[in-house]
């Protein structure tokens, strides 16, 4: 590992995981409120729908239909918001209450001696804490140390066995607990325990309302109600398919909450261990953990299930992480699965809020408002982990293992969208669980994940694991968010076009959906265009202090870009003519010529370096595309009636189309192995790379001409 790198030198993904836990609370509360609304408002909602449905007849006056249903949708939204607020309030109350209950169960708490307080104060100052917590001892039954925030302040609660530890081990114990305080999650961690107690009563509210109604009705009947009758009626109610699927959704939400809670608790312990030994070495904490390693007979008793449900990692695992910190910073499939599940569930929730209200009149903009929060959530919750894992792998000189996590991300998106937890038969349509959406949104988001991984690996390798500065971290976060926004917008755009049809004539509606999504003004993914521009900024993190090999690679890549751009521009100038019967078709062919130049850069670099080239492609291809777009725009400068608008179109269309292609290819490109052709490393690369770029660009331009109108947006 490099001398100036440490696992804590990059932002921790723990904050993102806590954000996911809060999101679980909000989603579960909204789901519970929606389910209660389905029971209490079913009659009025169906009456309103029967009254408004004729507006969707032959005239299909959708705005009038939305206005007609707006009152019922506002009432349903109020139930959802009430459920979310109630669960959040319960979570906050439990976050403050549970530490007090734990301290009471560990009590009576007795203040430690002056020596313990002095040592804790010195170690707190060493760790950068402004105020030292008080050290107390619990009762004789207490076996583990913990830290809580009580109304009287922070307390480190130690078992009496800590008094018999050697000085080095007791100091390591204090440093570990102080590390939790330095991480700032002493209070937040109780969300992992409180989420169960806050979510469960709200999720069970709907079936309890139905059962309570039937129970009260039976009590008022002529026959006496026995306990057996009450139990049998409850069993009968659970056999109804609606309530069976409802309980399955409840179990699904609780499983997601448990998955996240275990992930937070385990990663939190590893980070506290690494923070505790950052400046003092691993001897003290290693010796302390070895005391807790179970004997051979105990190991045989520990079953696989007990290890799975353990809240903290075992001592052997913690010792291994102390000696190889990078092993705890990899991309874990369970984290990617949880992030994908919650991002998809966020799509469903916001879809019900936006699409089923007056905001639906915004058209495609409403979909963008739904997709952007899910993309930003994924960027924060999983993108941070990608960058830290890439730098950890580069610093350790080991490969980054990401394939399982990338497929887990896609699996989570598919399951979260297909589960339809919001389907309570009391809402308008949700487009995100349609087959085309279930295919393209996960596919392009996985492609976006592959692009982010490639960018992070490329930056980490170029910097030899040296940590990012604060401004560079912000830049990396912005690029990651832009890539994921582009993935969601592009995938949903293709899926929506494939779902609604009206794709014109052509051999394949799916193919037409991709072409229209790439070039049409109606579905153009402006965020996908922005990501190619923002990805250029990643070069600043690498090229601020480039070494000699990086300068040589940059020179060869620049020649490749120049040759590809020159060839594509020259061939496009030579092919202007009768084919361009419409001005818009001329602009579209110009856009594909610029895309051909960018794809030539992609093909040549990937052929030379494998998956390691994807980061360089994101830096080198956009300038190539912009040069060709400008070269195609300038000859017509005197004929454009709106030169500024046409210039923006010429920049937006090819960059969006190229970004869409990269996102479609992001997954297979990321799965390629890494290699390097020595043939192009020397002086020969100055000739071979530009020559290859010119040949590939010419071949792609020829394919564009042969495709005819297949690459053009149909005029409907």
C-alpha positions in Angstrom: 0.0 0.0 0.0 1.3 3.5 -0.8 2.7 5.4 2.1 0.4 8.4 1.7 -2.8 6.5 1.2 -5.1 5.2 4.0 -8.6 3.7 3.8 -10.0 6.8 5.6 -8.5 9.2 3.1 -11.5 8.9 0.9 -15.1 9.6 2.0 -16.8 6.6 3.6 -19.9 5.1 2.0 -21.4 4.7 5.5 -23.2 8.0 5.1 -24.8 6.7 1.9 -25.9 3.6 3.8 -27.5 5.6 6.5 -29.3 7.6 3.9 -30.6 4.3 2.5 -31.9 3.4 6.0 -33.7 6.7 6.2 -35.1 6.0 2.8 -36.4 2.6 4.0 -38.3 4.4 6.7 -39.8 6.9 4.3 -40.7 4.3 1.7 -42.2 1.9 4.3 -44.2 4.7 5.9 -45.5 5.8 2.5 -46.4 2.3 1.5 -48.2 1.8 4.8 -50.1 5.0 4.3 -51.0 4.1 0.8 -52.3 0.7 1.9 -54.4 2.4 4.6 -55.8 4.7 2.0 -56.7 1.7 -0.1 -58.9 0.4 2.7 -60.5 3.6 3.9 -60.8 5.4 0.5 -61.6 2.4 -1.8 -65.3 3.3 -2.3 -64.9 7.0 -3.0 -61.9 6.3 -5.2 -63.8 3.8 -7.4 -66.7 6.2 -7.6 -64.5 9.0 -8.8 -62.8 6.7 -11.3 -66.1 5.6 -12.7 -67.1 9.3 -13.0 -63.8 10.3 -14.7 -63.1 7.2 -16.9 -65.3 8.4 -19.8 -62.8 11.2 -20.3 -60.3 8.6 -21.5 -62.6 7.5 -24.3 -62.1 8.2 -28.0 -61.2 11.8 -27.3 -58.6 10.8 -24.7 -58.7 14.1 -22.8 -55.9 13.1 -20.3 -55.5 16.6 -18.7 -59.3 16.7 -18.0 -59.0 13.1 -16.5 -56.1 14.2 -14.3 -58.1 17.2 -13.1 -61.1 15.0 -12.4 -59.1 12.6 -10.3 -56.9 15.2 -8.6 -59.0 15.4 -5.4 -58.8 11.7 -4.7 -55.1 11.6 -5.6 -54.4 14.5 -3.2 -56.2 12.6 -0.4 -54.2 9.4 -1.2 -51.0 11.5 -1.2 -51.9 12.9 2.2 -52.1 9.3 3.6 -48.7 8.5 2.1 -47.1 11.6 3.5 -48.7 10.9 6.9 -47.3 7.4 7.0 -43.9 8.6 6.0 -43.9 11.3 8.7 -45.2 8.9 11.3 -42.4 6.3 10.6 -39.7 9.0 10.5 -41.0 10.4 13.8 -41.0 6.9 15.4 -37.4 6.4 14.1 -36.2 9.6 15.6 -37.8 8.9 18.9 -36.3 5.4 19.0 -33.0 6.7 18.0 -33.0 8.8 21.2 -34.8 6.2 23.4 -32.9 3.0 22.6 -29.5 4.2 23.9 -31.1 5.1 27.2 -32.7 1.7 27.5 -29.4 0.0 26.7 -27.5 2.1 29.2 -30.2 1.3 31.8 -29.9 -2.5 31.1 -26.1 -2.3 31.5 -26.4 -0.3 34.7 -26.0 0.8 37.3 -23.2 2.8 35.5 -20.3 3.7 37.8 -17.7 6.3 36.9 -14.3 5.0 36.1 -11.2 6.1 38.1 -9.3 9.3 37.3 -6.6 7.3 35.5 -9.2 6.0 33.0 -10.6 9.5 32.5 -7.2 11.0 31.9 -6.2 8.3 29.4 -9.5 8.7 27.6 -9.0 12.5 27.4 -5.4 12.1 26.0 -6.5 9.6 23.4 -9.5 11.8 22.4 -7.2 14.7 21.9 -4.9 12.5 19.9 -7.8 11.5 17.7 -8.8 15.1 17.1 -11.9 15.2 19.3 -12.7 18.5 21.0 -14.3 17.0 24.1 -13.5 13.7 25.7 -16.4 11.4 26.7 -16.8 10.1 30.2 -15.7 6.5 30.9 -18.0 4.4 33.0 -18.3 0.7 34.0 -21.4 -1.3 33.6 -22.7 -4.2 35.7 -21.0 -7.5 36.1 -23.2 -9.1 33.4 -21.9 -6.7 30.7 -19.4 -8.4 28.3 -18.8 -5.9 25.5 -17.9 -2.2 25.5 -20.1 0.3 23.7 -20.6 4.0 23.3 -23.9 5.9 23.8 -25.1 9.4 23.7 -27.2 10.1 26.8 -29.0 13.3 27.8 -26.0 13.9 30.1 -23.5 13.5 27.3 -21.4 10.8 25.6 -20.5 7.8 27.6 -18.0 5.0 26.9 -19.4 2.0 28.8 -16.8 -0.7 29.6 -17.2 -4.2 31.1 -15.4 -4.9 34.4 -13.1 -7.2 32.5 -11.4 -4.2 30.9 -9.7 -3.5 34.3 -7.6 -6.6 33.9 -6.4 -5.8 30.4 -2.8 -4.7 29.7 -2.3 -1.0 29.1 -1.8 -1.4 25.3 -5.0 -3.4 24.9 -7.1 -1.2 27.1 -5.9 1.8 25.1 -6.8 0.0 21.9 -10.3 -0.6 23.3 -10.7 3.1 24.2 -9.3 4.2 20.7 -11.9 1.9 19.0 -14.8 3.5 21.0 -13.4 7.0 20.4 -13.2 6.1 16.7 -17.0 5.6 16.7 -17.4 9.1 18.1 -15.0 10.6 15.5 -17.0 9.0 12.8 -20.1 10.9 14.0 -22.5 7.9 13.9 -23.0 7.2 17.6 -26.6 8.3 17.4 -27.2 7.4 13.8 -26.3 3.8 14.4 -29.5 3.3 16.4 -31.4 3.6 13.1 -30.3 0.0 12.5 -32.2 -1.1 15.6 -35.1 1.3 15.5 -36.0 0.7 11.9 -37.7 -2.6 12.8 -39.8 -1.1 15.6 -40.7 2.0 13.6 -41.7 0.2 10.3 -43.6 -2.8 11.6 -46.6 -1.1 13.2 -47.2 1.1 10.2 -47.0 -1.8 7.8 -49.5 -3.8 9.8 -52.0 -1.0 10.1 -53.9 -1.8 6.9 -54.6 -5.5 7.8 -55.4 -4.5 11.4 -58.0 -2.0 10.1 -59.7 -4.6 8.0 -59.6 -7.2 10.7 -60.8 -4.8 13.3 -63.8 -3.8 11.2 -64.8 -7.4 10.7 -64.2 -8.2 14.4 -66.4 -5.3 15.5 -69.0 -6.3 13.0 -69.0 -9.9 14.4 -69.3 -8.6 18.0 -72.4 -6.8 17.1 -74.0 -9.8 15.5 -76.6 -12.2 17.0 -74.1 -15.0 17.7 -71.4 -14.8 20.5 -67.8 -14.4 19.3 -65.2 -16.8 20.7 -61.4 -16.7 20.6 -61.5 -19.6 18.1 -63.8 -17.7 15.8 -61.5 -14.7 16.0 -58.4 -16.8 15.2 -60.2 -18.6 12.3 -61.4 -15.3 10.8 -57.8 -14.0 11.0 -56.5 -17.1 9.2 -59.2 -16.9 6.6 -58.3 -13.2 5.9 -54.7 -14.1 5.4 -55.7 -16.7 2.8 -57.2 -14.0 0.6 -54.6 -13.5 -2.3 -54.5 -9.7 -1.7 -53.4 -10.0 1.9 -51.0 -12.8 1.0 -49.2 -10.6 -1.5 -49.4 -7.7 1.0 -47.6 -9.7 3.7 -45.0 -10.7 1.1 -44.4 -7.1 0.4 -44.1 -6.3 4.1 -41.6 -9.2 4.5 -39.7 -7.8 1.4 -39.4 -4.3 3.0 -38.3 -5.8 6.4 -35.7 -8.0 4.6 -34.3 -4.9 2.8 -34.1 -3.1 6.1 -32.4 -6.0 7.8 -29.9 -6.3 4.9 -29.0 -2.6 5.2 -28.8 -2.8 9.0 -26.3 -5.7 8.9 -24.2 -4.0 6.2 -24.0 -0.7 8.2 -23.1 -2.5 11.5 -20.4 -4.6 10.0 -18.7 -2.0 7.9 -18.9 0.4 10.9 -16.8 -1.9 13.0 -14.1 -2.3 10.4 -13.9 1.5 9.9 -13.6 2.1 13.6 -10.8 -0.5 13.8 -8.9 1.1 11.0 -9.3 4.6 12.5 -8.1 3.3 15.9 -4.8 1.9 14.5 -4.1 4.6 11.9 -1.2 6.2 13.8 -0.3 3.6 16.4 -0.1 0.2 14.7 -2.1 -2.9 15.0 -0.4 -4.6 18.0 -2.7 -3.5 20.8 -6.0 -4.0 19.0 -4.8 -7.2 17.4 -3.9 -8.7 20.8 -7.3 -7.6 22.2 -9.2 -9.2 19.3 -7.2 -12.4 19.6 -8.5 -12.8 23.1 -12.0 -12.9 21.6 -11.2 -15.6 18.9 -13.4 -18.6 19.8 -11.7 -22.0 20.5 -12.1 -24.9 18.1 -15.0 -26.4 20.0 -16.8 -23.1 20.0 -16.3 -22.8 16.3 -18.0 -26.1 15.7 -21.0 -24.8 17.6 -21.3 -21.6 15.5 -23.5 -22.4 12.6 -23.6 -20.7 9.3 -26.9 -19.0 10.2 -25.5 -17.6 13.4 -22.6 -16.1 11.4 -25.0 -14.6 8.9 -27.2 -12.9 11.5 -24.2 -11.7 13.6 -24.4 -7.9 14.0 -20.6 -7.5 14.1 -17.9 -9.2 12.1 -16.1 -11.9 13.9 -12.7 -11.3 15.6 -10.8 -13.4 13.0 -12.3 -11.3 10.2 -11.4 -8.0 12.0 -7.8 -9.2 12.5 -7.5 -10.0 8.8 -8.8 -6.5 7.9 -6.3 -4.9 10.2 -3.5 -6.5 8.3 -5.1 -6.0 4.9 -7.4 -3.0 5.0 -8.2 -3.1 1.3 -10.0 -6.5 1.8 -12.8 -4.6 3.7 -13.1 -1.9 1.1 -14.1 -4.0 -1.9 -17.5 -3.7 -3.7 -19.8 -6.1 -1.8 -22.7 -7.5 -3.8 -25.0 -7.2 -0.8 -24.5 -3.4 -0.8 -25.1 -3.1 -4.5 -28.2 -5.3 -4.3 -29.6 -3.1 -1.5 -28.8 0.1 -3.4 -30.5 -1.2 -6.6 -33.6 -2.4 -4.7 -34.1 1.0 -3.0 -33.4 3.0 -6.2 -36.1 0.9 -8.0 -38.5 1.3 -5.1 -37.9 5.0 -5.2 -38.9 5.1 -8.8 -42.1 3.3 -8.0 -42.9 5.6 -5.1 -42.2 8.9 -6.9 -44.0 7.6 -10.0 -47.2 7.3 -7.9 -46.7 10.8 -6.5 -45.8 12.5 -9.8 -47.4 10.5 -12.6 -50.7 10.2 -10.8 -51.1 13.9 -10.2 -51.2 17.2 -12.0 -47.4 16.8 -12.5 -48.2 14.2 -15.1 -49.2 17.0 -17.4 -45.5 17.9 -17.6 -45.0 14.9 -19.9 -41.5 13.6 -20.2 -40.3 16.2 -17.6 -42.4 14.3 -15.0 -40.4 11.1 -15.7 -37.2 13.0 -15.4 -38.3 14.3 -12.0 -39.0 10.7 -11.0 -35.7 9.3 -12.3 -33.2 11.9 -11.1 -33.6 11.3 -7.3 -33.2 7.6 -7.8 -30.0 8.2 -9.8 -28.6 10.6 -7.2 -29.4 8.1 -4.5 -27.4 5.4 -6.3 -24.5 7.8 -6.9 -24.3 8.6 -3.2 -25.0 5.2 -1.8 -22.9 3.1 -4.2 -20.8 5.5 -6.3 -18.8 6.5 -3.2 -18.0 2.9 -2.5 -16.8 2.4 -6.1 -14.3 5.2 -5.9 -12.9 4.1 -2.5 -12.7 0.5 -3.6 -10.8 1.5 -6.8 -8.3 3.6 -4.9 -7.8 0.8 -2.3 -7.2 -1.7 -5.0 -4.7 0.5 -6.8 -2.8 1.3 -3.6 -2.6 -2.4 -2.7 -1.6 -3.3 -6.3 -4.5 -5.8 -6.6 -7.3 -6.0 -9.2 -10.7 -4.6 -8.3 -13.3 -7.3 -8.2 -16.6 -5.7 -9.3 -18.5 -8.2 -11.5 -20.6 -9.7 -8.8 -21.5 -6.3 -7.4 -22.4 -4.9 -10.9 -24.8 -7.9 -11.5 -26.2 -7.5 -8.0 -27.0 -3.9 -8.8 -28.9 -4.9 -11.9 -30.7 -7.7 -10.0 -31.7 -5.3 -7.3 -33.2 -2.9 -9.9 -35.1 -5.6 -11.6 -36.5 -7.1 -8.4 -37.3 -3.7 -6.9 -39.2 -2.7 -10.0 -41.0 -6.0 -10.6 -42.0 -6.5 -7.0 -44.7 -3.8 -7.4 -45.0 -3.1 -3.7 -47.1 0.0 -4.5 -49.7 -2.0 -6.4 -52.7 -1.7 -4.0 -55.3 -1.6 -6.9 -55.9 2.1 -6.0 -53.6 4.0 -8.4 -53.2 4.8 -12.0 -50.6 3.1 -14.2 -46.9 2.8 -13.2 -44.7 2.7 -16.3 -41.6 1.5 -14.5 -42.7 -2.1 -14.1 -43.4 -2.7 -17.8 -41.3 -5.3 -19.6 -39.3 -2.8 -21.7 -38.5 -0.7 -18.6 -37.5 -3.8 -16.6 -35.0 -4.5 -19.5 -33.6 -1.2 -20.4 -33.4 0.7 -17.1 -31.3 -2.0 -15.3 -29.2 -2.5 -18.5 -28.2 1.1 -18.9 -27.8 1.7 -15.2 -25.5 -1.3 -15.1 -23.7 0.3 -18.1 -23.5 3.5 -16.1 -22.0 1.5 -13.2 -19.4 0.0 -15.6 -18.5 3.5 -16.8 -18.1 4.8 -13.2 -16.0 1.8 -12.3 -13.8 2.4 -15.4 -13.3 6.1 -14.6 -12.5 5.3 -11.0 -10.0 2.6 -11.9 -8.4 4.8 -14.5 -8.0 7.7 -12.2 -6.7 5.5 -9.3 -4.2 3.7 -11.6 -2.9 6.9 -13.1 -2.5 8.4 -9.6 -0.9 5.2 -8.3 -3.4 5.2 -5.4 -2.6 8.7 -4.3 -5.7 10.1 -2.5 -8.0 12.8 -4.1 -8.1 16.3 -2.8 -11.3 17.8 -1.5 -12.1 19.6 -4.8 -11.3 16.5 -6.7 -13.7 14.4 -4.6 -16.5 16.9 -5.3 -15.6 16.6 -9.0 -15.7 12.8 -8.9 -19.1 12.9 -7.1 -20.5 15.3 -9.8 -19.2 13.0 -12.6 -20.7 9.9 -10.9 -24.0 11.6 -10.4 -24.1 12.7 -14.1 -23.3 9.2 -15.3 -26.1 7.6 -13.3 -28.6 10.3 -14.2 -27.7 9.6 -17.9 -28.2 5.9 -17.3 -31.6 6.3 -15.8 -32.8 8.9 -18.3 -31.6 7.0 -21.3 -32.9 3.6 -20.1 -36.3 5.0 -19.2 -36.4 6.9 -22.5 -35.9 3.8 -24.6 -38.2 1.7 -22.5 -41.0 4.3 -22.7 -40.7 4.6 -26.5 -40.7 0.8 -26.8 -43.8 0.6 -24.5 -45.9 3.3 -26.2 -45.0 2.4 -29.8 -45.5 4.9 -32.6 -41.9 4.3 -33.8 -42.6 4.6 -37.5 -41.7 2.1 -40.2 -38.7 0.0 -39.8 -37.4 -3.5 -39.4 -37.5 -3.6 -35.6 -39.4 -1.3 -33.2 -36.7 -1.9 -30.5 -34.0 -0.7 -32.9 -36.1 2.4 -33.7 -36.6 3.1 -30.0 -32.9 3.3 -29.6 -32.4 5.6 -32.6 -35.2 7.9 -31.5 -33.9 8.0 -28.0 -30.5 8.9 -29.2 -31.5 11.8 -31.6 -35.0 12.9 -31.0 -35.5 16.2 -29.3 -38.5 14.7 -27.5 -36.4 12.1 -25.6 -32.8 13.4 -25.9 -31.0 12.6 -22.7 -29.4 16.0 -21.9 -27.9 14.5 -18.8 -26.2 11.9 -21.0 -24.8 14.7 -23.0 -23.6 16.5 -19.9 -21.9 13.4 -18.6 -19.5 13.4 -21.6 -18.6 17.0 -20.9 -18.2 16.4 -17.1 -16.1 13.3 -17.7 -13.6 15.6 -19.3 -13.0 17.1 -15.9 -11.8 13.8 -14.6 -8.6 14.4 -16.7 -7.8 17.3 -14.3 -7.5 14.8 -11.5 -5.0 12.8 -13.4 -3.1 15.3 -15.6 -2.3 18.0 -13.0 1.0 16.4 -12.3 1.4 13.8 -15.1 4.4 11.5 -15.2 6.3 10.8 -18.4 4.4 7.6 -19.5 1.1 9.5 -19.0 2.4 12.3 -21.3 3.4 9.8 -24.0 0.0 8.0 -23.8 -1.7 11.4 -24.0 0.3 12.3 -27.1 -0.5 9.1 -28.9 -4.2 9.4 -27.9 -4.3 13.0 -29.2 -3.0 11.9 -32.6 -5.6 9.1 -32.7 -8.4 11.7 -32.0 -7.0 14.1 -34.6 -6.9 11.4 -37.3 -10.4 10.1 -36.5 -11.9 13.6 -36.4 -10.1 14.6 -39.7 -11.2 11.5 -41.5 -14.9 11.7 -40.3 -15.1 15.4 -41.2 -13.6 15.0 -44.7 -15.8 12.1 -45.6 -18.9 13.9 -44.3 -18.1 16.9 -46.4 -17.7 14.7 -49.4 -21.1 13.0 -48.9 -23.3 16.0 -48.6 -25.8 16.0 -51.5 -29.1 14.5 -52.6 -29.3 12.2 -49.5 -30.0 15.2 -47.3 -33.6 15.9 -48.5 -34.6 17.5 -45.2 -32.5 19.9 -43.1 -33.2 17.8 -40.0 -31.9 14.7 -41.7 -28.8 16.6 -42.7 -28.2 17.5 -39.0 -28.8 13.9 -38.0 -26.3 12.5 -40.5 -23.8 15.1 -39.3 -24.5 13.9 -35.7 -23.8 10.3 -36.7 -20.6 11.4 -38.5 -19.4 12.9 -35.2 -20.4 9.8 -33.3 -18.4 7.7 -35.8 -15.3 9.7 -34.9 -15.9 9.1 -31.2 -16.6 5.4 -31.8 -13.4 5.1 -33.8 -11.5 6.3 -30.7 -13.4 3.8 -28.5 -12.7 0.9 -30.8 -9.0 1.5 -31.2 -8.3 2.2 -27.6 -10.3 -0.8 -26.4 -8.5 -3.0 -28.9 -5.2 -1.8 -27.5 -6.0 -1.8 -23.8 -9.2 -3.8 -23.1 -11.4 -2.6 -20.3 -8.6 -0.4 -19.0 -9.3 2.0 -22.0 -12.8 2.9 -21.1 -11.7 5.7 -18.7 -9.4 7.1 -21.4 -12.3 6.9 -23.9 -14.5 9.1 -21.7 -11.7 11.7 -21.7 -10.6 11.5 -25.4 -13.9 10.9 -27.3 -15.9 14.0 -26.4 -13.4 16.5 -27.8 -13.2 14.4 -31.0 -17.0 14.5 -31.3 -17.2 18.2 -30.7 -14.5 18.9 -33.4 -16.4 16.9 -36.0 -19.7 18.5 -35.0 -18.2 22.0 -35.3 -16.6 21.0 -38.7 -20.1 19.9 -40.0 -21.8 23.0 -38.6 -19.5 25.7 -39.9 -20.0 25.2 -43.6 -23.7 25.9 -43.2 -23.2 28.9 -40.9 -24.6 31.3 -43.5 -27.8 29.3 -44.1 -28.9 28.7 -40.5 -31.9 30.9 -39.5 -31.0 30.2 -35.8 -27.3 29.7 -35.6 -27.1 29.5 -31.8 -29.9 26.9 -31.6 -28.4 24.9 -34.4 -25.0 25.0 -32.7 -26.5 23.6 -29.5 -28.2 20.9 -31.5 -25.0 20.0 -33.2 -23.2 19.7 -29.8 -26.1 18.0 -28.0 -27.2 15.3 -30.5 -23.9 13.6 -31.2 -22.7 13.7 -27.6 -26.0 12.3 -26.4 -26.0 9.6 -29.0 -22.4 8.6 -28.1 -23.2 8.6 -24.4 -26.1 6.4 -25.1 -23.9 3.9 -27.0 -21.3 4.0 -24.3 -24.0 3.2 -21.7 -25.3 0.4 -23.8 -21.8 -1.0 -24.1 -20.7 -0.1 -20.6 -21.5 -3.4 -19.1 -19.8 -5.7 -21.7 -16.8 -3.3 -22.0 -16.4 -3.3 -18.2 -16.4 -7.1 -18.2 -13.6 -7.3 -20.7 -10.2 -8.3 -19.3 -7.4 -5.7 -19.3 -4.5 -6.0 -21.7 -1.9 -3.8 -23.4 -0.6 -4.1 -27.0 3.2 -3.5 -26.8 3.1 -2.8 -30.5 1.7 0.7 -30.0 3.7 1.6 -26.9 6.8 2.8 -28.8 7.4 5.1 -31.7 5.3 2.7 -33.9 2.2 3.9 -31.9 2.6 7.4 -33.3 1.8 5.9 -36.8 -0.3 2.8 -36.0 -2.9 4.5 -33.7 -3.8 7.4 -36.1 -3.9 5.0 -39.0 -6.2 2.6 -37.2 -8.4 5.6 -36.1 -8.7 6.8 -39.7 -9.5 3.3 -41.0 -12.2 2.7 -38.4 -13.7 6.1 -38.8 -13.9 5.6 -42.6 -15.5 2.2 -42.1 -18.1 3.6 -39.7 -18.9 6.5 -42.1 -19.4 3.9 -44.9 -21.8 1.9 -42.6 -23.7 5.1 -41.9 -24.2 5.8 -45.6 -25.2 2.2 -46.3 -27.8 2.3 -43.5 -29.7 5.1 -45.3 -32.7 6.1 -43.3 -32.3 3.4 -40.6 -30.3 5.9 -38.5 -32.7 8.8 -38.9 -35.7 9.7 -36.8 -38.9 9.0 -38.7 -41.0 11.9 -39.5 -44.4 11.0 -38.0 
